[in-house]
Amino acid sequence: MRTLSLPLALTARISPVVVLAAAGWALTSGPATTPAAEKESAPQSAAGETPSGASTAAASKQYAAAPAPCGSIGTATIKSLVPGAKTAGKEIPSTDTSLRRTCSWNALKGYDYRWLDVSFEITESDAAAAKSYKENTAEKSGGGSVPGVGDAGYSVVNLTTEDKQQTREGVVIIQASNALVTVTYNGSDFESKKAPSTDEINKGAIKAAKEAVAALESGQKA
């Protein structure tokens, strides 16, 4: 019987603390939240030049709390994107669940591995969300826009190789009013050591993002 020796990429997903201590490396499994210091802040709107305009901009927000992330993606989509995963998902602990919530699904079926994260972040205003969106998308260059979802959408797919094992990861970031929705989706084949196609990963991440935004829009509002 063949013994499947999992590469560092999978081990990093399953046991991040151990791998980080041993090798100092792990795949990105969630949205980028630390803005690059060198990026410029989003410009102030003309309305912000007057006291009344500034007050209106600061108060502009649609969502009061993050929705339950593990219920934001349909069962059929989970089965399609992450074969073999428990459809209930696993919510990641958060210091403030009203502002930020993340759910993860992952599974190794045969030699095919898939990982999906869906994260919601509620900011204080539309302007704050737009600023964060601009900073996060600037850090992930090389992607393209995702039209027709929220107020602004961006998608990027990257290929990494570790110990000759390829992993392809897609990230979709959507701004919807004062909320940010971030989806991370990646996969590997541990038999061929190849990664899924860019098209498969990109379409899967966008599909999950659309469902997550729909869940946000149908949930609690300010």
trRosetta pair geometry for C-beta under 8 A, 3 or more apart (Angstrom, degrees):
i j d omega theta_ij theta_ji phi_ij phi_ji
4 111 7.1 -160 -126 -104 130 84
4 190 6.6 66 -164 123 110 135
6 10 4.3 -91 -176 74 115 132
6 11 5.6 136 113 -50 114 85
6 14 7.9 23 137 7 160 138
6 190 6.7 -43 -119 -133 62 151
7 10 6.0 98 60 13 65 93
7 11 7.2 -129 110 0 35 97
7 162 6.2 139 156 99 124 97
7 163 4.9 -173 -145 71 113 126
7 165 4.1 -145 9 -3 172 158
7 188 7.9 -108 48 157 123 158
7 190 6.9 -165 3 -124 99 102
8 11 5.4 -61 -143 44 37 112
8 12 5.9 45 158 -30 71 103
8 19 6.7 130 -163 -147 85 125
8 23 6.3 -64 -146 76 133 175
8 25 6.7 33 153 88 134 118
8 162 5.2 -98 64 144 110 132
8 163 5.9 120 8 0 103 129
8 165 7.8 170 39 45 71 133
9 12 6.0 -55 -155 28 24 112
9 13 7.1 20 150 -15 59 103
9 27 5.9 54 -152 -43 79 123
9 160 7.7 152 -105 97 124 113
9 162 5.1 147 -53 54 97 131
9 163 8.0 -142 -15 39 91 102
9 165 5.6 -136 7 105 129 129
9 167 4.9 178 -156 -45 151 140
9 188 6.0 110 105 -44 144 161
10 13 5.7 -56 -157 34 38 110
10 14 6.3 24 153 -12 72 109
10 108 7.0 45 -145 -81 134 130
10 113 5.7 -115 -102 -115 111 167
10 188 7.0 -119 -61 59 95 141
10 190 7.0 -8 -36 -78 142 133
11 14 5.9 -62 -142 43 33 104
11 15 6.1 -36 180 44 71 96
11 18 7.7 -83 166 88 102 110
11 19 5.3 140 123 -82 96 128
12 15 7.6 -85 -127 66 16 56
12 16 5.9 47 -178 -105 61 66
12 19 4.4 -136 -101 108 64 166
12 20 7.7 92 -137 -51 89 70
12 23 7.9 -85 -83 65 104 127
12 25 6.7 -74 -95 111 140 70
12 26 3.8 171 -170 -129 121 76
12 27 5.5 129 99 6 133 80
13 16 7.2 5 -130 -62 13 88
13 26 7.7 145 -61 -164 44 96
13 27 6.3 -10 -65 43 89 120
13 29 6.6 132 -121 -85 81 133
13 106 6.2 -173 161 -158 129 161
13 113 7.9 149 45 172 156 131
13 115 5.8 -121 -140 -84 143 146
15 18 4.3 -4 143 32 117 116
15 19 5.9 125 95 -19 80 95
16 19 5.9 -65 -141 44 30 106
16 20 5.8 30 164 -22 69 111
16 26 5.2 46 -136 -127 91 155
16 29 7.8 -100 -79 9 138 142
17 20 6.0 -56 -144 36 24 109
17 21 6.4 22 157 -16 60 109
18 21 5.9 -64 -155 38 28 109
18 22 6.2 11 157 -8 66 115
19 22 5.8 -64 -141 45 31 103
19 23 5.6 -32 -178 35 72 108
19 25 7.0 -75 152 71 103 62
19 26 5.7 114 100 -83 124 98
20 23 7.3 -74 -114 59 16 67
20 24 6.2 54 -163 -108 54 30
20 25 7.5 -172 -108 37 54 24
20 26 5.7 -36 -73 -29 89 123
21 24 8.0 25 -142 -61 3 58
25 162 7.4 164 136 -125 142 138
26 29 7.5 -48 145 -14 109 106
27 115 7.9 123 100 55 141 158
27 160 7.3 178 -113 58 95 150
27 167 6.4 -75 -103 121 138 158
27 169 6.8 167 -172 -67 116 146
27 186 6.8 -128 170 69 144 166
28 32 7.7 -23 -154 -64 136 83
28 169 6.6 123 62 156 99 163
28 171 7.7 -26 112 -70 134 128
28 184 6.6 -129 122 -145 92 146
29 104 7.1 16 167 -115 115 132
29 115 6.6 -72 -128 155 97 139
29 117 5.7 124 166 -44 70 142
29 184 6.2 156 -169 102 33 149
30 33 8.0 -17 125 -21 107 106
30 92 7.6 -38 -92 7 137 172
30 102 6.2 -5 -129 -145 118 156
30 117 5.3 -122 -98 164 61 163
30 119 6.1 80 -158 -49 91 145
30 182 7.4 74 178 108 61 129
30 184 6.1 -129 -102 4 18 146
31 102 8.0 -150 10 -102 100 125
31 117 7.6 -150 -29 117 73 127
31 119 4.9 -122 -4 58 122 146
31 121 7.5 -117 78 -21 152 127
31 136 7.0 -3 176 -153 99 143
31 171 7.3 129 -112 -155 66 116
31 173 7.0 110 -137 -99 115 99
31 180 7.6 144 172 133 162 118
31 182 3.2 52 -87 116 132 164
31 184 6.7 -152 -62 -38 58 111
32 136 5.0 156 80 -141 103 93
32 139 5.5 -132 132 86 163 146
32 140 6.8 -180 7 -42 143 111
32 171 7.9 37 -6 -169 97 157
32 182 8.0 -165 27 -142 56 154
33 121 7.6 158 -114 -88 109 155
33 136 7.6 -7 -95 -95 29 118
35 39 6.1 -105 173 51 100 127
35 132 7.1 -114 -69 -129 116 60
35 135 3.7 -27 -128 171 108 146
35 136 7.1 -79 -98 -58 73 61
35 139 7.5 -149 -143 -43 45 126
36 39 4.6 90 75 -15 97 107
36 135 6.5 -173 27 -168 74 89
36 138 6.6 -110 29 101 127 111
36 139 5.3 163 -32 -86 114 99
39 134 7.5 166 164 126 133 92
39 135 5.2 146 93 -124 153 79
39 138 5.1 119 -115 93 136 155
39 139 7.7 -75 -45 -55 142 80
41 131 6.3 -7 -162 -144 76 118
42 127 7.1 -170 88 -172 136 79
42 130 5.7 104 -133 116 172 97
42 131 4.1 -124 6 -100 123 77
42 134 5.2 136 -77 22 104 154
44 48 4.2 -102 177 69 109 148
44 49 7.4 125 124 -56 123 68
45 48 5.1 112 60 -8 70 100
45 53 7.4 -132 96 164 102 120
45 57 6.4 174 40 -99 123 141
45 127 7.7 -114 -7 -104 110 118
46 49 5.9 -34 -174 1 50 116
46 53 7.5 -75 113 -177 54 161
47 50 6.9 -66 -175 38 49 94
47 53 3.2 -163 167 -161 73 122
47 54 7.5 176 127 -52 75 41
47 56 6.6 -65 154 66 132 120
47 57 6.0 147 97 -50 115 114
48 53 5.4 -124 -69 118 21 108
48 54 4.8 73 -148 -90 65 75
48 57 5.5 -28 -82 8 91 157
49 53 6.4 19 45 61 54 143
49 54 7.9 -179 25 -49 12 96
50 53 4.3 86 58 9 88 107
50 54 6.9 -157 87 -9 43 85
51 54 5.8 -56 -147 35 29 110
51 55 6.4 29 157 -19 64 107
52 55 5.7 -54 -150 35 32 112
52 56 6.4 32 153 -19 65 106
53 56 5.7 -56 -149 35 32 111
53 57 6.3 31 155 -19 67 106
54 57 5.8 -55 -147 36 31 110
54 58 6.3 29 157 -19 65 108
55 58 5.9 -57 -147 36 29 110
55 59 6.3 16 159 -11 64 113
56 59 6.0 -67 -148 42 27 104
56 60 6.4 43 153 -45 64 101
57 60 5.7 -44 -152 8 32 119
57 125 6.8 70 148 171 63 144
57 126 7.6 -105 -165 59 67 99
57 127 5.4 44 169 -36 104 137
58 124 7.6 -23 -169 134 74 108
58 125 5.6 -100 -158 -80 36 154
58 127 7.4 -49 -91 29 42 131
59 125 7.1 41 29 -112 5 112
60 125 5.5 70 67 -162 71 95
60 126 4.5 -45 116 11 110 115
60 127 7.0 88 62 -16 114 87
60 177 7.9 -138 150 -162 85 88
60 178 7.4 164 117 -58 67 109
61 64 7.8 103 129 -77 116 54
61 123 7.7 -145 -119 90 118 68
61 124 6.9 -98 -74 155 144 35
61 125 5.1 -101 -62 -116 101 45
61 126 6.2 -161 -87 -33 53 71
61 177 6.5 105 -156 157 44 108
61 178 3.8 0 -134 -22 88 152
61 222 5.4 58 110 4 94 163
62 126 7.6 61 -8 -72 90 99
62 176 7.6 -82 63 138 135 81
62 177 3.6 -32 19 176 121 168
62 178 6.0 171 29 16 69 92
62 179 7.5 -76 68 -7 97 101
62 221 5.8 -46 165 -151 74 101
62 222 5.9 178 168 26 18 104
63 66 7.8 66 151 -80 127 40
63 122 5.5 -123 108 -122 108 109
63 176 7.6 61 -21 104 133 98
63 177 6.1 135 -5 85 93 126
63 178 5.8 -152 42 66 85 93
63 179 4.7 18 39 -46 149 120
63 216 6.6 -32 -101 -179 148 100
63 219 7.8 44 -135 84 108 101
63 220 7.1 92 -154 98 76 72
63 221 5.8 -71 -102 -124 52 57
63 222 6.0 62 110 -23 3 92
64 98 7.8 -47 141 -177 72 104
64 122 7.2 20 139 -165 16 151
64 220 5.8 -77 55 136 100 108
64 221 6.5 92 0 158 93 21
64 222 4.1 135 -56 -87 89 69
65 98 4.5 -69 -127 -157 99 76
65 99 7.6 -75 -134 -63 59 37
65 122 6.2 -89 -132 -30 19 165
65 220 5.2 6 51 85 101 137
66 69 7.2 -11 155 -52 113 93
66 97 6.8 -119 58 169 115 57
66 98 6.6 146 19 175 84 24
66 99 6.4 43 -18 139 113 9
66 100 6.2 111 -35 -103 156 11
66 101 4.3 170 119 13 138 106
66 120 3.9 144 -147 105 107 123
66 121 7.1 -5 -87 -88 125 16
66 122 5.3 -135 -54 -22 79 109
66 179 7.6 139 -101 -133 71 115
67 71 7.4 -104 150 71 104 97
67 72 5.9 114 101 -81 121 109
67 101 7.4 -130 77 61 38 139
67 120 6.2 132 39 -46 71 171
67 215 5.3 -163 99 140 159 100
67 216 5.6 -146 0 -98 126 53
67 219 4.0 -143 -89 -64 119 171
67 220 7.0 166 -85 22 78 86
68 71 4.5 34 99 26 112 112
68 72 7.0 -177 92 -39 59 85
68 91 7.9 -69 -164 -87 75 135
68 101 7.1 -87 -130 144 29 158
69 72 5.3 -44 -153 4 40 124
69 89 7.5 -116 112 123 85 151
69 91 6.3 130 56 -114 106 93
69 101 4.7 -169 -23 125 114 102
69 102 5.8 -45 55 -150 177 12
69 103 3.6 -176 113 -11 107 105
69 118 5.2 172 -172 97 105 100
69 119 6.8 -6 -121 -106 146 30
69 120 5.9 -158 -83 1 101 105
69 212 7.6 7 -143 -134 76 108
70 73 8.0 -65 -167 32 31 90
70 88 6.2 20 171 167 129 56
70 89 3.8 -166 -134 71 97 125
70 90 7.4 129 -97 7 128 8
70 91 5.4 -86 -33 -60 119 92
70 103 4.0 169 -72 -123 68 147
71 215 7.0 157 108 -146 74 140
72 103 7.2 164 28 29 105 136
72 118 5.8 -154 74 134 128 150
72 120 7.6 159 -63 -44 161 122
72 211 6.5 128 148 126 73 88
72 212 4.6 47 149 -120 128 67
72 215 3.7 -151 -136 51 80 166
72 216 7.4 27 -133 -41 125 71
73 77 5.2 -113 177 84 94 127
73 78 5.7 111 119 -58 116 92
73 89 7.6 102 47 -53 114 142
73 103 7.8 -151 12 86 111 132
73 105 7.9 -100 70 -10 147 139
73 116 7.7 35 -54 139 178 140
73 118 6.1 -179 -35 -33 119 157
73 208 5.6 -12 -113 -142 125 86
73 211 5.1 88 -118 106 60 137
73 212 6.5 -16 -66 -67 83 80
73 215 7.8 -71 -46 -28 40 144
74 77 4.5 92 64 6 86 105
74 78 7.1 -152 96 -7 45 85
74 211 5.9 -114 -5 -145 90 146
75 78 5.7 -55 -150 35 33 112
75 79 6.4 30 155 -17 66 106
75 87 4.8 27 -132 -166 83 147
76 79 5.8 -56 -149 38 31 111
76 80 6.3 28 153 -18 64 110
77 80 5.6 -59 -147 39 31 111
77 81 5.9 12 163 -5 69 113
77 207 6.3 -168 -140 135 119 114
77 208 6.4 148 160 -92 132 72
77 211 6.0 -120 -9 -25 171 163
78 81 6.3 -64 -135 47 25 96
78 82 5.7 -38 -173 45 66 102
78 85 6.2 -109 170 80 99 117
78 87 4.7 128 91 -128 148 79
78 89 7.3 -115 -121 -57 141 97
78 105 5.8 -140 -147 -131 104 172
78 116 7.5 -147 -126 57 72 152
79 82 7.5 -70 -109 65 13 62
79 83 6.6 46 -177 -105 56 56
79 85 7.9 -151 -97 51 41 85
79 87 6.6 -21 -54 -87 83 113
80 83 7.6 -5 -150 -64 12 78
80 204 7.8 -162 119 -123 97 100
81 105 7.8 89 93 88 105 133
81 114 6.4 178 149 166 64 145
81 116 5.6 63 125 -64 128 144
81 185 6.6 -69 -174 -141 126 129
81 204 4.8 130 -121 -161 107 116
81 207 7.4 -170 -67 78 126 123
81 208 6.5 20 -59 -59 171 117
82 85 3.8 6 127 -2 116 139
82 105 4.6 163 53 127 169 116
82 106 6.5 -105 -150 -110 131 23
82 107 5.3 114 168 21 92 106
82 114 4.4 -158 -116 102 65 122
82 115 7.3 70 -111 -96 117 14
82 116 5.2 -108 -49 1 127 118
83 107 6.5 -130 89 89 46 133
83 109 4.6 -58 106 5 103 160
83 112 7.0 32 55 97 120 126
83 114 6.8 93 26 19 68 136
84 107 3.8 175 91 159 96 142
84 108 7.1 -72 95 71 149 26
84 109 3.7 175 -21 -73 141 110
85 89 7.8 31 152 -88 119 59
85 105 4.3 75 165 179 153 101
85 106 6.2 137 -107 67 120 12
85 107 3.8 -136 -67 -26 72 123
85 114 7.3 -91 -37 81 123 104
85 116 7.8 -95 -21 28 175 109
86 89 7.0 -160 97 -44 84 24
86 90 7.8 69 71 -41 118 88
86 105 7.3 -149 63 -133 60 90
86 107 7.9 150 -4 -72 57 117
87 105 7.6 9 -124 -119 31 135
89 103 4.4 37 151 174 141 115
89 104 6.4 149 -166 71 92 32
89 105 4.9 -68 -107 -66 83 90
90 103 6.7 148 72 -158 35 70
90 104 5.3 -30 64 63 90 86
90 105 7.5 147 16 -81 78 46
91 101 6.7 -32 -152 -170 112 95
91 102 7.0 131 -157 83 62 50
91 103 5.1 -40 -94 -97 63 79
91 104 8.0 151 -100 16 17 72
92 101 8.0 150 57 -170 79 50
92 102 4.3 -12 37 80 119 106
92 103 7.1 -158 -2 -89 80 25
92 104 6.2 68 -47 -11 103 109
94 97 5.0 125 72 -81 121 63
94 99 7.8 -164 159 68 132 75
94 100 5.1 -170 -152 92 136 87
94 101 5.8 -100 -13 -96 155 52
94 102 7.0 135 -65 15 114 85
95 100 7.8 27 48 56 74 116
96 99 4.5 20 111 29 116 109
96 100 6.2 70 75 28 81 87
97 100 7.3 -91 -121 69 28 50
97 101 5.4 51 -153 -80 75 103
98 122 7.1 -68 140 47 64 140
99 121 6.8 15 157 -155 73 60
99 122 4.9 -120 -140 57 55 94
100 119 7.2 -2 -167 -174 85 98
100 120 6.9 179 -141 91 42 61
100 121 4.9 7 -105 -109 88 74
100 122 7.2 -138 -59 22 53 72
101 119 7.2 177 92 -148 42 57
101 120 5.2 4 55 52 84 101
102 117 6.1 -6 -172 -170 108 100
102 118 6.9 166 -151 85 60 45
102 119 4.1 -12 -101 -102 94 87
102 120 7.6 -168 -73 22 52 60
103 117 7.3 162 83 -152 44 53
103 118 5.3 -6 56 57 90 94
103 119 8.0 -176 21 -76 55 50
104 115 7.2 -18 -165 -168 100 86
104 116 6.9 156 -154 86 53 54
104 117 5.1 -17 -100 -99 81 76
105 114 8.0 -5 114 114 92 96
105 115 7.4 164 89 -154 55 42
105 116 4.7 -1 57 57 97 102
106 113 7.5 9 -173 -174 93 86
106 114 6.7 -167 -140 97 58 54
106 115 4.3 2 -106 -109 105 75
106 116 7.1 -177 -72 23 61 61
107 113 7.4 -168 97 -141 42 55
107 114 6.2 1 55 55 76 86
108 111 7.7 -21 -175 -142 93 17
108 112 7.2 160 -156 83 53 42
108 113 4.8 -17 -103 -97 79 85
108 190 7.7 3 -148 5 115 136
109 112 5.4 -20 67 66 82 95
109 113 8.0 164 22 -84 60 37
109 114 7.9 -6 13 12 102 101
110 191 7.7 -34 145 -26 97 128
111 189 5.7 53 122 -169 102 67
111 190 4.5 -136 -168 60 88 81
111 191 3.7 44 147 -25 173 99
111 192 7.7 122 122 4 139 69
112 187 7.0 -4 -174 -169 84 111
112 188 7.7 171 -151 88 45 46
112 189 5.6 -19 -99 -106 68 73
112 190 7.7 -152 -69 13 21 80
113 187 6.1 165 90 -151 61 61
113 188 4.8 0 55 56 110 86
113 189 7.7 -170 20 -81 76 27
113 190 6.4 61 -14 -26 113 108
114 185 7.6 -10 -170 -168 93 82
114 186 7.4 171 -149 90 52 44
114 187 4.6 -12 -101 -100 71 100
115 184 7.5 -21 118 117 98 94
115 185 7.1 172 89 -147 59 40
115 186 5.2 -3 55 57 100 86
115 187 7.3 -176 19 -74 69 53
116 183 7.3 -20 -164 -167 85 91
116 184 7.3 160 -153 86 38 59
116 185 5.1 6 -108 -107 78 82
116 204 7.9 -108 -97 149 116 113
116 208 6.3 -164 -160 -108 125 164
117 182 7.7 -9 113 113 103 88
117 183 6.8 163 86 -154 63 44
117 184 4.2 12 48 50 109 100
117 185 7.7 -149 30 -64 63 51
118 181 7.5 -15 -168 -169 84 91
118 182 7.7 158 -155 85 39 51
118 183 5.5 -6 -105 -105 70 80
118 208 6.2 -131 -83 161 112 114
118 212 5.0 -167 -158 -96 124 137
119 181 7.2 156 83 -156 56 45
119 182 4.6 -12 60 60 106 95
119 183 7.6 -171 23 -74 72 37
119 184 7.9 30 -2 -1 109 97
120 179 6.4 -23 -164 -167 89 114
120 180 7.5 147 -159 80 42 55
120 181 5.9 -12 -103 -104 67 72
120 212 7.3 -162 -69 177 95 112
120 216 6.4 164 -121 -93 126 114
121 132 7.5 -106 106 131 139 158
121 179 6.8 148 79 -159 51 62
121 180 4.4 -9 59 57 104 101
121 181 8.0 -165 24 -72 72 32
121 182 7.4 26 -1 0 109 108
122 178 6.4 45 -163 119 68 97
122 179 5.4 -27 -102 -103 63 82
123 128 4.0 -158 157 104 130 116
123 129 4.5 -178 38 -65 135 77
123 132 6.3 -171 -73 2 148 140
123 178 5.0 -134 67 180 80 85
123 179 7.2 -178 15 -90 79 29
123 180 6.9 58 -21 -11 110 101
124 128 5.0 70 50 4 81 158
124 178 6.9 -115 87 -160 19 130
125 128 4.7 102 53 4 77 100
125 129 7.1 -140 97 -2 44 86
125 178 5.5 -114 173 -109 11 118
126 129 5.8 -58 -151 38 33 110
126 130 6.2 33 152 -21 67 108
126 151 7.8 71 -154 -13 106 172
126 177 5.4 -75 -97 -169 95 55
126 178 5.1 -82 -68 -69 47 74
127 130 5.6 -54 -146 36 31 112
127 131 6.4 34 154 -21 64 105
128 131 5.7 -53 -149 34 31 113
128 132 6.4 28 154 -15 64 106
128 178 6.7 37 58 -144 97 89
129 132 5.8 -56 -147 40 32 109
129 133 6.1 37 152 -24 66 107
129 175 5.2 137 145 -149 107 106
129 176 8.0 -78 161 57 153 36
129 177 6.9 71 42 116 160 39
129 178 4.8 178 -26 -148 131 37
129 179 6.3 10 -118 31 146 14
129 180 5.6 -174 -149 -49 94 88
130 133 5.5 -51 -145 35 30 116
130 134 6.4 33 155 -21 63 104
130 151 7.7 -63 -89 107 95 137
130 152 7.4 89 -123 15 79 141
130 175 6.1 90 -92 -173 54 160
131 134 5.9 -54 -151 33 29 111
131 135 6.5 25 153 -16 63 108
132 135 5.8 -57 -147 38 32 110
132 136 6.1 25 159 -15 68 110
132 175 8.0 147 75 -99 88 114
132 180 5.9 -82 102 -57 126 148
133 136 6.1 -61 -143 41 25 105
133 137 6.1 16 163 -11 64 112
133 152 5.9 103 157 82 153 129
133 154 7.7 144 -177 5 94 123
133 173 6.3 160 -139 142 79 120
133 175 4.1 -41 -75 -57 151 128
133 180 6.2 -169 -74 -109 86 110
134 137 6.3 -61 -142 41 23 103
134 138 6.2 27 158 -24 61 111
135 138 5.8 -58 -150 32 26 114
135 139 6.8 28 153 -21 61 104
136 139 5.8 -53 -156 29 34 113
136 140 6.9 4 156 4 65 109
136 173 5.7 170 110 -127 127 164
136 180 7.7 96 19 -160 154 145
136 182 7.7 -88 163 -95 155 129
137 140 6.0 -71 -148 51 37 94
137 143 7.4 -104 -157 57 90 126
137 154 4.4 71 -120 50 124 174
137 173 5.8 -143 -73 64 90 141
138 141 7.1 5 -174 -66 39 85
140 143 6.1 18 127 -8 98 127
140 154 7.5 130 81 133 117 126
140 156 4.8 -177 151 39 110 156
140 171 6.0 -90 -152 75 161 137
140 173 7.7 139 43 -9 142 129
141 156 7.6 113 99 -118 15 149
142 156 5.7 90 82 -143 82 115
142 158 7.5 84 84 -81 140 93
143 154 5.6 90 104 174 133 89
143 155 5.3 -168 -173 95 122 41
143 156 2.8 -90 -67 -77 122 84
143 157 7.3 116 -107 3 93 55
143 171 7.8 -90 -79 70 151 86
144 154 7.3 177 96 -149 24 63
144 155 6.1 -20 64 61 69 85
144 156 7.6 138 11 -81 53 64
145 152 7.8 -82 -141 -166 98 72
145 153 6.2 92 -175 82 66 74
145 154 6.2 -46 -111 -98 45 59
145 155 7.7 43 142 18 9 83
146 149 5.5 -24 127 37 107 122
146 153 3.1 -79 69 128 97 124
146 154 6.2 -114 4 -37 95 10
146 155 5.0 90 -56 -23 111 107
146 172 6.2 44 -39 -149 158 107
146 174 6.9 -69 76 -88 132 92
146 206 5.9 -174 -131 -125 129 108
146 209 7.1 7 155 97 166 149
147 153 6.8 -148 -55 51 16 119
148 153 7.8 -40 54 17 48 144
149 153 4.6 59 69 -61 103 148
149 174 5.4 -71 127 -124 110 131
149 176 7.9 -71 153 -72 69 107
149 206 8.0 -166 -19 -163 157 86
149 209 6.5 64 165 125 160 106
149 210 5.6 -104 -108 -101 130 75
149 213 5.5 144 -172 23 98 167
150 153 5.9 125 51 -60 106 94
150 174 4.2 132 8 176 149 104
150 175 5.6 156 146 81 133 40
150 176 3.6 -100 -129 -74 104 84
150 177 7.9 -117 -156 -1 90 59
150 181 7.1 -167 -61 27 147 116
150 213 5.4 -115 -52 -136 98 139
151 175 5.1 -57 63 103 100 92
151 176 5.9 150 -1 -112 86 36
151 177 6.6 134 -25 -45 129 38
152 174 7.2 165 87 -154 52 50
152 175 4.6 15 51 43 95 109
153 172 6.9 -5 -170 -173 97 95
153 173 7.2 167 -150 88 50 51
153 174 4.7 -7 -105 -106 87 80
153 175 7.6 -147 -68 24 48 65
153 209 7.3 118 -144 141 120 143
154 172 7.1 166 87 -152 49 52
154 173 5.0 -5 58 56 98 94
154 174 7.9 -173 24 -74 62 44
155 170 6.6 -1 -170 -173 94 104
155 171 7.2 171 -147 88 50 48
155 172 4.7 -10 -101 -103 85 83
155 173 8.0 -174 -74 22 43 62
155 202 6.0 89 158 -152 132 93
155 205 6.5 142 -139 98 109 123
155 206 5.9 -21 -94 -74 147 100
155 209 7.9 -134 -87 4 104 159
156 170 7.1 170 89 -149 40 61
156 171 5.6 -8 59 57 86 91
157 168 6.4 15 -180 177 104 99
157 169 7.0 174 -150 90 60 39
157 170 4.4 -23 -98 -96 86 84
157 171 7.9 174 -82 18 42 61
157 198 4.9 132 108 -148 152 88
157 201 5.4 121 -130 95 125 120
157 202 5.0 -74 -48 -69 135 96
157 205 7.8 -178 -83 14 94 144
158 168 7.3 179 91 -151 37 59
158 169 5.7 -14 60 61 82 87
159 166 6.2 -19 -168 -161 101 104
159 167 7.4 155 -155 81 54 43
159 168 5.0 -24 -100 -101 75 80
159 195 6.0 -175 -132 43 96 156
159 198 7.8 -69 -52 -78 106 94
160 166 7.3 149 82 -153 43 54
160 167 5.2 -16 63 62 91 92
160 168 7.9 170 21 -87 64 34
160 169 7.1 8 6 5 107 110
161 164 6.7 -2 -179 -126 106 18
161 165 6.7 156 -155 74 62 38
161 166 5.3 -28 -98 -94 81 63
161 167 7.6 170 -86 19 34 70
162 165 5.6 -29 70 60 70 93
162 167 7.1 0 16 4 103 114
164 193 5.7 -10 133 -174 87 145
165 188 6.2 33 169 -161 104 136
165 190 6.9 -1 -134 -115 124 69
165 193 5.1 -107 -109 -147 58 86
166 188 6.5 168 91 -127 57 89
166 193 6.2 97 11 152 83 66
166 194 5.4 -1 47 -149 131 32
166 195 3.8 -105 127 -27 108 98
167 186 5.7 34 172 172 100 123
167 187 7.2 177 -150 86 70 26
167 188 4.6 -42 -99 -71 78 110
167 195 5.5 139 -131 -101 11 120
168 186 6.3 -179 91 -147 44 79
168 187 6.3 -14 58 57 85 74
168 188 7.8 153 16 -77 66 61
168 195 3.7 127 -17 156 97 136
168 196 5.6 -121 51 59 127 72
168 197 7.6 -86 62 118 172 7
168 198 6.5 -128 -167 -87 142 55
168 201 5.0 -137 121 -35 111 157
169 184 6.6 -6 -173 -170 106 89
169 185 7.1 159 -154 84 59 41
169 186 3.6 -24 -100 -91 78 118
169 201 7.0 -157 -144 -173 10 143
170 183 7.9 -3 111 111 91 93
170 184 7.4 164 87 -152 51 44
170 185 5.0 -12 60 63 98 91
170 186 6.9 171 18 -77 61 62
170 198 8.0 120 -76 -158 110 61
170 201 4.2 161 -22 146 119 98
170 202 5.1 179 -117 -88 145 47
170 204 7.0 134 48 66 143 88
170 205 3.8 -136 110 -20 123 148
171 182 6.9 -12 -168 -169 93 93
171 183 7.1 162 -153 85 45 55
171 184 5.3 -8 -103 -103 80 74
171 185 8.0 176 -78 23 37 65
171 205 6.9 -111 -89 -164 6 151
172 182 7.2 165 85 -152 54 46
172 183 4.5 2 53 53 100 103
172 185 8.0 15 2 7 101 106
172 205 4.6 158 -17 145 113 106
172 206 5.6 151 -91 -87 152 54
172 208 7.6 153 41 71 135 90
172 209 4.1 -85 109 -56 141 148
173 180 6.7 -18 -166 -169 91 100
173 181 7.4 153 -157 82 43 53
173 182 5.2 -5 -106 -105 74 82
174 180 7.1 151 80 -159 52 50
174 181 4.4 -10 59 59 104 101
174 182 7.7 -166 24 -72 68 41
174 209 5.6 139 -24 -179 127 115
174 212 7.7 155 38 86 136 109
174 213 5.5 -64 118 -76 159 124
175 179 7.4 153 -157 85 50 51
175 180 5.8 -24 -101 -102 66 71
176 179 5.0 -17 69 67 87 101
176 180 7.9 165 26 -89 69 24
176 181 6.5 25 6 -6 113 111
176 213 5.7 144 -49 -143 147 102
176 216 6.1 122 73 105 149 142
176 217 7.0 -97 175 -67 149 92
178 222 7.9 29 39 -17 135 139
179 216 5.8 -179 115 -169 162 142
181 209 6.2 130 121 -152 117 81
181 212 5.0 155 -167 118 133 121
181 213 5.4 -142 24 -75 165 77
181 216 6.3 -116 -70 -30 128 148
183 205 5.1 155 112 -165 117 81
183 206 8.0 173 69 -75 144 21
183 208 4.8 148 -146 98 146 113
183 209 4.4 -121 2 -71 138 86
183 212 6.3 -179 -67 4 112 149
184 205 7.4 -17 -142 -125 14 116
185 201 5.9 172 106 -162 102 77
185 204 5.1 -157 150 108 158 108
185 205 4.1 -154 25 -81 125 86
185 208 6.4 145 -60 19 131 144
186 201 6.7 21 -115 -137 42 125
187 195 6.5 125 92 -161 74 76
187 196 4.4 31 81 -2 129 123
187 200 7.6 -54 42 113 144 119
187 201 6.4 -151 22 -91 105 102
188 193 8.0 -18 -176 -149 99 36
188 195 5.8 -46 -108 -106 58 72
188 196 7.9 -100 -72 -11 19 80
189 192 4.6 12 112 43 126 98
189 193 6.9 -62 89 -5 79 11
189 194 5.2 1 50 64 118 71
189 195 7.0 -173 11 -96 84 21
189 196 7.4 121 -31 -54 99 65
190 193 7.0 34 -145 -82 32 53
195 201 7.9 -9 156 -44 107 137
196 200 4.5 -95 162 80 116 135
196 201 5.5 135 92 -49 115 94
197 200 4.6 98 59 3 85 101
197 201 7.1 -162 90 -1 46 86
198 201 6.1 -63 -149 43 30 105
198 202 5.8 25 159 -17 68 115
199 202 6.0 -58 -138 41 24 108
199 203 6.0 19 166 -13 63 112
200 203 6.3 -61 -144 40 21 104
200 204 6.2 20 159 -18 60 113
201 204 5.8 -59 -146 38 27 112
201 205 6.3 24 159 -18 64 108
202 205 6.0 -57 -147 36 28 107
202 206 6.3 23 157 -14 64 109
203 206 5.8 -57 -144 40 31 109
203 207 6.2 35 156 -24 65 106
204 207 5.8 -53 -147 33 29 113
204 208 6.5 25 156 -14 63 106
205 208 5.9 -57 -151 38 31 109
205 209 6.3 33 151 -22 65 108
206 209 5.5 -53 -145 36 33 114
206 210 6.4 37 156 -22 66 102
207 210 6.0 -53 -152 31 29 111
207 211 6.8 24 153 -13 62 106
208 211 5.9 -58 -152 38 34 109
208 212 6.2 34 152 -21 68 108
209 212 5.6 -55 -145 36 32 113
209 213 6.3 31 157 -18 66 104
210 213 5.9 -53 -147 36 29 109
210 214 6.4 31 153 -19 62 107
211 214 5.6 -54 -149 36 33 114
211 215 6.5 36 151 -21 65 103
212 215 5.6 -52 -152 33 33 112
212 216 6.5 36 149 -21 64 103
213 216 5.4 -50 -150 33 36 115
213 217 6.3 33 153 -18 67 106
214 217 5.8 -54 -144 38 31 110
214 218 6.3 18 159 -9 65 111
215 218 6.1 -64 -143 44 27 102
215 219 6.2 32 156 -32 63 114
216 219 5.9 -63 -150 27 26 114
